C-alpha cells in the first residue's frame, strides 16, 4: 500500500512521510527505491524506518520538493543543496536554481523591512531612516542596530546595497501595498555624489491610522468548547510532529481543508491510527502557524529576528493555500502591527498601575516622573520597578497616548481621587532633577492621590 507511513532516518535526523510522497516522483532516486519492495527493504532498519547516510539538515529541502513539487533554496548553502539534488536524482535547471537563490535573497530583505515596520509600530515610532552602504547599514533608532548586525539568518549588510541597486522600486511598491492601511510612504534616493555610495531610505507611516483600522483580525475570538470532557479530542501527526486539538476547533473553520475533512459527514473517508490519530504529510514547522489559525482565528507571521528558522514567508503563504485558509497579506500585517502596539500600550499601563500601588504601600501620595528618550526618573531617581523597562519607548508612546493612559488611571483608582497631569517641556524648570541638565524635550508627569481615601480599618 503506497499510502503507508514511513520514517526516514537521514544521517540521524528523522522525518515522517508517506511512501506515496516519493512514488509520485518516479524518476527520482527515492521514487525508484520505494516503488520496488525488494529495493527499499535493503534500507530498512526497524519496523517502518529506513536509513540513508546523507545530510540530515539538507534533506529538509529535499523532502519539501517531494511534498510540494517546488524547489526551495537554503540561504548560503546552494552548493550543498546541489550535491543533494544530484544524489537524489532530482532534476533541476541551474538557471532556475540561480533565479531561486536570487529571489530568496530579495524575499529575505523584504521580510526584514516588514518585520522592522511592525517593531517600529510596536514602539509607536512612525519613521524609519536607513542609510544603506556597500558593506554597512545604519538606522535612526540606534537600539535597533543589533537587529541588522546580529541577524543570524541573513547577512543584510552584505546584500542590501546590491538588492536596492536592482529592485528598489519594486520593494517600495510592495511595502506600500502591504501596509496601505497605514498610509505607508517609501522614499529611496541613491547618493552618487562622493564615494562611498549609499542609499538613503525613509519609510514613514501613521500610528493614528493603525488604531482606526476596521478590517482587522486583532480582536477576533473563537468560541471555545463549553465542556472539554464532551469534546472529541484528535491528534494531528504533521510530518512527525504531533498536535492535539478538538475536532470542533477544526470544523469551526468549515470552508478550510481541515474544516471539511473533519466534518461528521466525512468520517467514513478518514483513516485514523490508534483510534484518533491522523497523519498529514506536510511541513511541521509551518503547521505551528496553521494550527494557531484554527485555535485563534488569526493568521500569525514569523516576525522574530533572533529565532533561527528555515521558514520563509513564501512557504507560509503556500501552506495557507494548501490548507485553503483565506488570507490577505495587507490585513494580516496591519493586524500584527496593531496587536503589537496594543500589547506594548497595555504593558505600559500595567507598569503605571504597579508604580501607584508601590507608592501606596510606602504611604506616598504623589509621584513625579521625568521622561525623555532613553531615560525615566521617578521622584528624582531611577526606578527599579517595571516602569524603567520602558525607558527606550515611554516618551514616544506617551506623546501619542498620555490622555488615554491618564483617563484609564483616573477611572481605575477612582476611590483614591487620583489626579493625572502630563506636561510637554523643553527647558528645565528650577526644581527639575540633576539627571536632566542637558536641554531637550521631555515629559513631566505628576500623579497624585489620597491614600487615606482607600484605608480600611
N, C-alpha and C positions, 0 to 999 in steps of 0.2 A: 504493500500500500504506500504510494508516494507521498501521502499526506502525513505520514508518521513523523513525530517529533524526534529530532536527533540533537546530540550535543557535540560540538566541535571543540576539541582541545587544541588550540593553536599556540604551540610553544609555552604551554602552561596557563594561558588565558582562555577561559571557556565561553562559548557562545551557544545559545539555543536557537534553533530554527527548524524549518520543515524540510524534509528531503525534496519535496516538490519545488521548493525555492531554488534549488540547484538544478534540478532536471528541467526547469523552464528555460535554462540557458544550456542546451545540449552540446554545443560546440566548445564549451569551456572545460577546463580540467575537472572541476567538481561536478559539472553537468555530466561528463562522461563516466566519472567514477560512480556516482550514485544512481546511474541507470542500470548498472550491472552488479548484482549481488555478489558474484564471485570476486569482483574487484574491490568493492567497498568493504567487504568483510576482512580484507587484509589490513585495513586501518583501524579495525575495531579493537578497543582495549578493555571495555567494560560496559555490559548492558547495551546502551544505545549511544555510547561515547566513542568518538573517532579522533585519533591523534594525527596532527600534521606538524612537522617541525619547521614552522615558519614564524615570521614576526607577528606576535600576538596583537600588538598595538596597531600595526598597519592593516591587519585583517578587518578592523572596524570598517575601513573604506571599501574593502573587497566585498564584505557582506552587504553593505549599503547598495552596491551595484546590483547584487543578486536580488535584493528586496525591492528596489525601486527602478532598476534599469538605467540609473543615472550615475555618472562618474563624478565623485567628489574628490577634492584635492586638499590634503593637509597643508597648512601654511609652512613653507620652507622645507618640505620633505618630499618633493615631487620625484626626486631620483629614486628614493626608496619605494615610492608607490609604483614607479615604472617597473622596477625589478619584480615587485609582487604581481603586477598585472601580467607581465611576461610569464612568470612561473605558473600562474593560474589560467594561462592561455585565454585571457580576456582581451578581445580585440579593441584596440584604441588607435586613434589618429593623433600623431604628435602635434599637429596644428590645433586640433581640438583640445588636447591637454594643455597646450600653451595658452589658449584662449581661456580655458577654465581657471588656470593659475592666475592670469591677469584679472579676470572677473572676480575671483575670490579675494584678491588684494584690494580691489576697489570696494567690494562689499564690506570688507572689514573696516576700511577707513570711514565709509558712510555710517556703519554701525557705531563706530567710536563717536562720531559727531552727534548721532541720535541720542546715545547714552549721555553725552555731555549736556545736551539741551535739557534732558529730563533732570539731571543732577542740578543744573542751574535753577530750574523751576523749583526743585525741592528746597533750595536755599533762597528763594524769592529774588533771584538775580535775573535781569532782563536783557543783558547784553554780554555776549561772548566776543572777546577780541583775541585773535590768534595771529601770530607772526610766524609764518612757515618758511624756514630757510632750506638750503640744500641738505643740511645734516642736523638741523635742530628746529624745535618748535617751542615758542613761549606763549604764555596765556596770561590774560589780565588779572585773574584771581590766582595769586601765587600758591594758595593752598591746594589748588587742583593740578599743579605742575607734576606731582608724582603719578597722576593718572596717565600722563604721557610718557614720562621717563621710565616708569616701572611696569609698563604694560607687558605682561609675560607672554600674551598670546599673539602679539603683533608689534613689529618694530615700526612704530609710527614715524619716527624721525628719519628712518631710512628711506621710506617710500612716499611720504606725503607730498613733497615738492613735485616729484615727477608725476604723481597722480593728478595733482591740480593743473600741471602743465598741459595735460591731455584732455581731462574731462571736468574741469572746474564748472563750466556752465551746466552740465548735466547733473552734477552733485547739488548745485544750488537749486535747480528746478525740483529735484527730488525732495529736498528738505522743505521747500516752500509748499509743495503739495502735501507732504506728510503732516506738517504742522500748520496747515492752512487755518485751522480754527483758532490758532494763537496769533494770527496775522504775522507770521514769521517773515523777516526780510533778510536777504543774503547779499552782502556786498564784498566782492573779492577783487582786489587790484594787485597786479604784478608790478613790483618795484624794480625797474630796469635801469635806474639812474647810475648807480655805482655798485660794484660787487662788494660783498656777497649779495646776490639777488635773493628776493624773497616775495612771498605773497602776504599781503595784509588783508585779513578777513574779519568782517564784523557780522555777527549773527544776532539779530535783535528780535524780540517777541514780547507779547503782552501778558503779564501775570493777571491783570484785570480781566482780560478775555478768558483766561483759563477758568476763573471762578464763575463765569457766565455761561459755561458750556451746558447745553441741554442734552445733546446726543452723546451720552457718556455711559460707560459700563461701571463707573466707580461705585454707584450706590445700589447696584443690583444685588439682591439677596434671594437665595432659593429656599423654599420651604424644606426643612429637614424632617426626617421620619419622626412621627409622634411617639412611637413605641418601637425601639430597636429590636426588642425581643420578637416582634411580629414580622419584622422585615427579613427578606431573603438576602443573606449575605453571599456574595460571589467573589471569586478570586480570579483576577486577570493576570496571566503569566505573559508578559510582554518581552519577548526576546530573552527570557531567562530571569527577568526581574518581576517579582510578584507584588500585585496591588490588591488590597481588599477594599471592597465597597459594597453598597447596597444596589440591588437591581433597580430600585425606584430612582436612584440618583442618575442612572444612565437613561432610563426611559423618560425622565422629565424633559430631556432634550430629544424629543421624538423625531425630529427631522434629520438627526445625525446618524452616522453609520452604526454606532453602538446603541443609540436610542432605538433604532429599528431592529437591530439584531436581538435585543433582549426583551422585545415585546412578547407578551404571552402567546400571541398567535404564531410566533416563530420558534417556540421552544423545541418543537419537533425537528427543526433544522440544525440545532446546535448539538455538539457532541462533547460534553464536559468530561474531564477525567477527575477521579477522586470525588465524584459527586457534584462539585460546584466549581471546578477549576477550568478555565478556558484559556487556550493558548492563542496568542496573536503575534504573528511573525513581523514585528515592526521594531523600530529603534526605541529601546527602553529609556535612554537619556532624554529624548524628546517627549516621551509619553508622560514624564513628570508634569509637563505643561498642559498636555491634553487632559489628564485626569483632574487637574485643577479647574479647568473649564467646567467639567461636569459637576464638580463639587461646589463651585462658587458662582458660576455663570459668567466669569470674567476670563478674558484671554490675557495671560501673563506673558512677559517677554524677558529673556535673559539679559539683564542690564548690568550685572555685576562686572566691574573691571578686573578685580583681582582673581576671581574664580577661573581656574583653568578648565576650559570646556571645548569639546570638538564641535559643539552645536553652532551652526550658522543661522542667521535669520531666514535665509533662503530655505534651509532644511525645515525649519519650523513651519513656514508657510506651506510647504509641500505636504507636511503631515496634517496640517489643518484641512487641506484639500482632501487628503486621503480619507480622513475621518468625517468628511462632509460637514465641517463646522464653519458656519458663516463668519466671515472675517472682513473687517475694514481697517486697514493699517492706520489711517489717519485717526479714526475714533479710538483705536487701541492705544496709540502713542500719546494722544492728548489726555486720555483717561489715566494712563500711567503717570504723566506729569502732574495731573490734578491730584491723584491719590497720594503721590509722594509729598506734594506741598501741604496737603491736608494733614498727613501724619506728622510732619515737622511742626505745623501750626499747633496741633493738639498737644504735642510733647512740650512745646514752649509754655502753653497754658498750664499744664501739669507742673512744670518747674516753678512757675509763679505761685501756684497753689501751695506747693511744698514750702516755698520761701515764707509765705504768710503764716502757715501752720508752725513752722520753725520759730518764727518771731513770737507767736502766741505762747509757745512752750517756754520761751525765755522772757515773757512779760514785756515785750517791746510792742509799742502800738504805732510805730512809724518806721518806714523803710525808705531809704533814698538810694536810687540806682543811677549810675553814670555809665552810659553805654556808647561805645564807638566801635568801629570795625576792629575786631581782634581783641577787645578788652571789655570786661564788665566789672565794675566796682560796686559793692554793696556796703553802704554805710562806711565809706572811706577805706575799704579794704577788699581784697579779692575774696570771693566766696568759695567754699569747698562744696557747696550744695550743687544740685544738678543744673541750676541756672547757669553755672560757669561753663558747662559743656556747649552752651550756645554762643560763646564769645565770638566765634567767627561769623555767625549769621544773624544774631539777635537784632543788630542795628537795621539790616535790610528788611527783616520780617516785620519788626515793629514800625518801621517807616510806612509800611503799607497796611498794617492791621492793628495798630495800637488801640484804636477806638473799639474794635470788636473784642479785643482781649480785655480792655478796661471794663466794658459793659458786662462781659461774662463774669469777671471777678466781683464786680459790684453786686450782681444778682446772686452769685454763689455764696458770698459772705454777707448777705443782706442783714442777718441778725447782728453782725458786728458793726453795722453802719459804715462799711468800707467806702473810702473815697480814693479815686484814681486820678492822678494828674500827670500828664506827659507833655514835655516841652522840647521843641527842637531848638537847640542852642548852637551858636557858632563861636562866640568868645566866652572865655571862662569868667564866671562870677567870682566875687571876692572870697566867698566861702567854699568854693569848689576845691576838690582834693588835689594834692600834690602830684598824684599819678598822671594828671591830665594837664600838665604845664604847657605842653605843646598845643598850639591853636589848631582848630579844625572842628568840623561839625560833629555834634554828638547829641544824644538824647538824655534828658534828665527826667526821671520818673520818681514821683513821690506817692507812696501807698500808705494811707493812714486808716486806723480803725479803732474801735473801742473794745478793748479786751473784756472790760467789766460787764459789757452787754451779754457776753456769752458764758459768764460764770454760772455754775450750778452748785448749790450747797445742799 
